[in-house]
Amino acid sequence: MDRESFWTADPAELLRVGPGFRLADVDTNAHPGFDGDKVAGQAALAEGAAVLNRLQEQLFANNVVNGDERRVLLVLQAMDSAGKGGIVNHVMGAVDPQGVHLAAFKKPTAEELQHDFLWRIHKQVPAAGQIGVFDRSHYEDVLIGRVRELALPEEIERRYGAINDFEEELARTGTSIVKVMLHLSKDEQRERLADRLARPDKHWKFNPGDIDERARWDDYQEAYQLVFERTATADAPWFVVPADRKWYARLAVQHLVIDALERMDLDWPKADYDVAEQQRRLAAS
């Protein structure tokens, strides 16, 4: 099966946040643009893994050989249990680890709190030739910061502008930015949290604070809506991916990363030596 055969439309266009976008209008159980079931989606994901692996290697090779400064940054934001770990494992796990930089941002340390909120983010920007993955990101500082009132309203507003400036600079210096919000329903989250509590092998993934955050669900939805309105730009677009179906969320994110890499028009770097001569030397050795 051709991995493209079930796509009826480009998910990059269907999922992109545009003018007039309303998070509340998104069906979290939908699979926009993909006219197939779970089995077809999993098959397409497996085929896409080979494509993603090749493109990642070409990106890395062009940096090593030609000093190509381009890179990709995948930003993953979501409510708890929406599937960020599954994206990391099932999508990015298909490529060579040396070409991927994963940063999982937790609660800021005492040292980090002594600096501006972007200080720790700058340190984790992927190197040239890499695909960077932010498991949560600088957006925590305008999401949690707003919902929990950890910063004054004027400081939250300042941060939106700082984020736009930061991402504009990244784009200007060769970073293709793909920002993804995995959009999970509240009911689906309850089921996933219940599954974690029912399985001893998943208890380590459960945090009692997740239930407390559910009480702020509507506040977080409003905070995400503001994030999209303030920070969705041409150079750093937001994509909202319905996440009730794990298979679709993984497939859609894989497609978005592949799309970002294909737009770079990558190819294998040319050898800086005479290939035929080296083949003769090798045969004679």
C-alpha positions as CSV (number, residue, x, y, z in Angstrom):
1,M,0.0,0.0,0.0
2,D,1.3,3.4,-0.9
3,R,1.3,5.6,2.2
4,E,-0.3,8.4,0.3
5,S,-3.1,6.3,-1.1
6,F,-5.5,7.0,1.8
7,W,-4.8,10.7,2.0
8,T,-7.6,12.7,0.3
9,A,-6.1,16.1,1.2
10,D,-2.9,17.5,2.5
11,P,-3.0,17.3,6.3
12,A,-0.6,20.3,6.6
13,E,-3.4,22.4,5.1
14,L,-6.3,20.8,6.9
15,L,-4.6,21.0,10.4
16,R,-3.0,24.4,10.1
17,V,-4.4,27.1,12.4
18,G,-5.6,30.0,10.2
19,P,-7.7,33.1,10.5
20,G,-10.9,32.5,12.4
21,F,-9.8,29.2,13.9
22,R,-11.7,28.0,17.0
23,L,-10.3,25.2,19.0
24,A,-13.8,24.4,20.3
25,D,-14.9,23.5,16.7
26,V,-12.3,20.8,16.3
27,D,-13.6,17.2,16.5
28,T,-11.0,15.4,18.6
29,N,-12.1,12.0,17.2
30,A,-11.8,12.9,13.6
31,H,-9.1,11.9,11.1
32,P,-8.9,14.9,8.7
33,G,-7.7,14.0,5.2
34,F,-7.2,10.3,5.9
35,D,-9.8,8.0,4.3
36,G,-8.7,4.8,6.1
37,D,-9.1,2.9,9.3
38,K,-6.6,2.1,12.1
39,V,-5.1,-0.8,10.2
40,A,-4.5,1.4,7.1
41,G,-3.1,4.2,9.3
42,Q,-0.7,1.9,11.0
43,A,0.5,0.5,7.6
44,A,0.9,4.1,6.3
45,L,2.9,5.0,9.5
46,A,5.3,2.1,8.9
47,E,5.9,3.1,5.3
48,G,6.3,6.7,6.3
49,A,9.0,5.7,8.8
50,A,11.3,4.7,5.9
51,V,10.7,8.0,4.2
52,L,11.3,10.0,7.4
53,N,14.5,8.0,8.1
54,R,15.9,8.8,4.7
55,L,15.1,12.5,4.9
56,Q,16.6,12.8,8.3
57,E,19.8,11.1,7.2
58,Q,20.0,13.5,4.2
59,L,19.5,16.5,6.5
60,F,22.3,15.2,8.8
61,A,24.6,14.2,5.9
62,N,24.3,17.6,4.2
63,N,25.4,19.3,7.5
64,V,28.4,17.0,7.9
65,V,29.6,17.3,4.3
66,N,28.4,20.7,3.2
67,G,27.9,22.6,6.4
68,D,24.2,23.0,5.7
69,E,22.8,25.0,8.6
70,R,19.2,23.9,8.3
71,R,17.3,22.0,11.0
72,V,13.7,21.1,12.0
73,L,12.1,21.8,15.4
74,L,9.0,19.9,16.3
75,V,7.1,21.4,19.3
76,L,4.6,19.1,21.0
77,Q,2.0,20.7,23.3
78,A,-1.0,19.0,24.8
79,M,-3.1,18.2,27.9
80,D,-1.8,15.3,30.0
81,S,-2.0,11.8,28.4
82,A,-2.7,13.2,24.9
83,G,0.1,11.1,23.4
84,K,3.3,13.1,23.2
85,G,5.3,10.1,24.4
86,G,3.8,8.0,21.7
87,I,4.8,10.5,19.1
88,V,8.4,10.5,20.3
89,N,8.5,6.7,20.3
90,H,6.5,5.8,17.2
91,V,7.4,8.7,14.9
92,M,10.8,10.0,15.9
93,G,11.9,6.5,17.2
94,A,12.1,5.5,13.5
95,V,15.1,7.6,12.8
96,D,18.8,7.5,13.7
97,P,19.1,8.8,17.3
98,Q,22.3,10.8,16.5
99,G,20.2,13.1,14.2
100,V,17.5,13.8,16.8
101,H,17.6,16.1,19.9
102,L,14.9,15.5,22.4
103,A,14.2,18.1,25.2
104,A,11.5,17.3,27.7
105,F,10.8,20.5,29.7
106,K,9.7,20.0,33.3
107,K,9.0,22.4,36.1
108,P,11.7,25.1,36.0
109,T,14.6,24.6,38.4
110,A,15.7,27.3,40.9
111,E,18.6,28.2,38.6
112,E,16.2,28.5,35.6
113,L,13.8,30.7,37.5
114,Q,16.6,33.2,38.0
115,H,16.6,33.9,34.2
116,D,14.1,34.9,31.6
117,F,11.7,32.0,30.6
118,L,13.4,31.5,27.3
119,W,16.9,31.1,28.8
120,R,16.5,27.3,29.2
121,I,14.8,27.0,25.8
122,H,17.7,28.6,23.9
123,K,20.0,25.9,25.3
124,Q,17.9,23.1,23.8
125,V,17.6,24.4,20.2
126,P,18.7,21.6,17.9
127,A,22.0,21.8,16.2
128,A,22.3,22.2,12.4
129,G,21.4,18.9,10.7
130,Q,19.2,17.7,13.5
131,I,15.5,17.3,14.1
132,G,14.7,18.7,17.5
133,V,11.7,17.7,19.5
134,F,10.3,19.7,22.4
135,D,8.1,17.6,24.7
136,R,6.3,20.6,26.1
137,S,8.1,23.8,25.5
138,H,8.3,27.6,26.0
139,Y,4.5,27.6,25.6
140,E,4.2,26.2,29.1
141,D,5.1,29.7,30.3
142,V,2.0,31.2,28.7
143,L,-0.3,28.3,29.3
144,I,0.3,27.2,32.9
145,G,1.5,30.7,33.7
146,R,-1.9,32.1,32.6
147,V,-4.1,29.3,34.0
148,R,-2.4,29.1,37.4
149,E,-1.8,32.8,37.5
150,L,2.0,32.3,38.0
151,A,2.7,35.6,36.3
152,L,1.0,38.9,35.9
153,P,-1.2,39.4,32.9
154,E,1.2,42.0,31.4
155,E,4.1,39.6,31.8
156,I,2.1,36.9,29.9
157,E,1.5,39.4,27.1
158,R,5.2,40.2,27.0
159,R,6.0,36.5,26.6
160,Y,3.8,36.1,23.5
161,G,5.9,38.8,21.8
162,A,9.1,37.3,23.1
163,I,8.1,33.9,21.7
164,N,7.3,35.4,18.3
165,D,10.7,37.2,18.2
166,F,12.5,34.0,19.3
167,E,10.8,31.9,16.6
168,E,11.3,34.5,13.9
169,E,15.0,34.4,14.7
170,L,15.1,30.6,14.5
171,A,13.3,30.6,11.2
172,R,15.7,33.3,9.8
173,T,18.7,31.2,10.7
174,G,17.5,28.0,9.0
175,T,15.0,26.3,11.4
176,S,11.8,24.8,10.0
177,I,9.3,25.0,12.9
178,V,6.4,22.7,13.3
179,K,4.2,23.4,16.3
180,V,1.7,20.7,17.1
181,M,-1.1,20.8,19.7
182,L,-2.5,17.2,20.2
183,H,-6.2,17.9,20.9
184,L,-7.7,15.4,23.2
185,S,-11.2,15.3,24.5
186,K,-11.9,15.4,28.2
187,D,-13.7,12.1,28.1
188,E,-10.8,10.4,26.3
189,Q,-8.4,11.8,28.8
190,R,-10.4,10.2,31.6
191,E,-10.2,6.8,30.0
192,R,-6.5,7.0,29.5
193,L,-5.9,8.1,33.0
194,A,-8.2,5.3,34.3
195,D,-6.1,2.9,32.2
196,R,-2.9,4.0,33.9
197,L,-4.4,3.6,37.3
198,A,-5.7,0.1,36.4
199,R,-2.3,-1.2,35.2
200,P,0.7,-1.5,37.6
201,D,3.1,-1.1,34.7
202,K,1.5,2.3,34.0
203,H,1.4,3.7,37.5
204,W,4.7,5.4,37.0
205,K,3.1,7.5,34.2
206,F,0.3,8.7,36.5
207,N,0.5,11.9,38.4
208,P,-2.2,12.8,41.0
209,G,-1.9,16.4,39.9
210,D,-3.3,15.3,36.5
211,I,-6.8,15.1,38.1
212,D,-6.4,18.6,39.6
213,E,-5.5,19.9,36.2
214,R,-8.7,18.4,34.8
215,A,-10.7,20.9,37.0
216,R,-9.0,23.7,34.9
217,W,-9.9,22.1,31.6
218,D,-11.9,25.0,30.2
219,D,-9.3,27.5,31.4
220,Y,-6.6,25.6,29.5
221,Q,-8.8,25.5,26.3
222,E,-9.1,29.3,26.5
223,A,-5.4,29.6,27.1
224,Y,-4.6,27.5,24.0
225,Q,-7.0,29.5,21.9
226,L,-5.1,32.7,22.9
227,V,-1.8,31.0,22.1
228,F,-2.9,30.3,18.6
229,E,-4.2,33.8,18.1
230,R,-1.0,35.4,19.4
231,T,1.7,33.1,18.0
232,A,0.5,31.4,14.9
233,T,2.7,32.9,12.2
234,A,3.8,32.1,8.6
235,D,7.3,31.1,9.8
236,A,6.1,29.2,12.8
237,P,2.6,27.8,12.1
238,W,0.4,25.9,14.6
239,F,-1.2,22.6,13.7
240,V,-4.0,21.2,15.8
241,V,-4.1,17.4,15.5
242,P,-7.2,15.5,16.7
243,A,-5.7,13.0,19.2
244,D,-8.5,10.7,20.5
245,R,-7.3,8.2,17.9
246,K,-3.6,7.6,18.7
247,W,-2.9,6.0,15.3
248,Y,-4.1,9.1,13.5
249,A,-2.2,11.6,15.7
250,R,1.0,9.7,15.1
251,L,0.4,9.5,11.4
252,A,-0.5,13.2,11.1
253,V,2.6,14.4,13.0
254,Q,4.8,12.1,10.9
255,H,3.3,13.6,7.8
256,L,3.9,17.2,9.1
257,V,7.6,16.4,9.8
258,I,8.1,14.8,6.4
259,D,6.4,17.8,4.8
260,A,8.8,20.1,6.5
261,L,11.8,18.1,5.4
262,E,10.6,17.7,1.8
263,R,10.2,21.4,1.5
264,M,14.0,21.6,2.0
265,D,14.5,19.8,-1.4
266,L,17.2,17.6,0.2
267,D,19.4,15.3,-1.8
268,W,22.5,13.2,-1.0
269,P,25.7,15.2,-0.8
270,K,28.1,14.7,-3.7
271,A,31.3,12.9,-3.1
272,D,34.4,15.2,-3.0
273,Y,36.6,12.3,-4.4
274,D,36.6,10.2,-7.6
275,V,34.3,7.3,-6.8
276,A,35.5,5.1,-9.7
277,E,39.2,5.6,-8.6
278,Q,38.4,4.7,-5.1
279,Q,36.5,1.6,-6.3
280,R,39.6,0.5,-8.2
281,R,41.8,1.1,-5.2
282,L,39.5,-0.9,-3.0
283,A,39.4,-3.8,-5.5
284,A,43.1,-3.9,-5.6
285,S,43.7,-3.8,-1.9
